[in-house]
Amino acid sequence: MDRNERLHREAESLWRALSPEPPPNGLRGARLLDAALHLKTAEAYDRLHSPHLRPSQITRPR
């Protein structure tokens, strides 16, 4: 799998995590990632998931 395919798969995963709708037709890779990032604000999406960290151990920007 090359870099472009990995980028596309990551963008599809992000889209699915942020929206119940399927990704738009014709968008792949960086364009799909850009569209996905405009679905919600950064505060509404938490990508950090770890069974080893408690919420009190995570420091976020203010």
N, C-alpha and C positions, 0 to 999 in steps of 0.2 A: 504494500500500500504506500503510495507516495504522499508527499506533504499536502497536496491539494485535496486528495481524498480524505485524509485525516482531518483537515480543516472543515471540509463539508460535513463530515460525520459529527464533529463537535458542534458545528452551527445547528445542525438538525436536532441534536440532543438538547441544546440550549433552547431552541424554539419550542420543543415539546415540553420542557420544564416550565416555560413561561406562558404558554398559550394552549387552550384546548383545541384550537383550530389547526389544520394541517399547514405545513409550510407553503408559502406561495409558489406557484409553478414558475419555472424559469429562473429562480434564484438559486445559486450554488455558492459554496465557499464563502469568500469574504463578503459578497453582497448579501447573502442570507444571514451571516453573522451580524452585519450592520443593521439589517431589518429587525433581527431578534433583539438586539440591544436597545432598540427604540420602543419595544413593547412595554417595558416597565422601567422605573427608575432603579438605580443601583440599590437603594435602600429596601426596595420591595423584593429583591432577589438575593438570597443568601446561598452562595456556592460552597461555603466551607462546612463540610460535614465530617466529623471525626468522632469515633467512639472513645478516643483517648483524651479529648479536650472537653472541659466543662464550659458552659457559656461565660462563667466568671473569669476564665483564663484567656479569653479572646479579647484583644484590644482592637477596637475599630476606630477609624478616623472620625473626627467630629467636625 
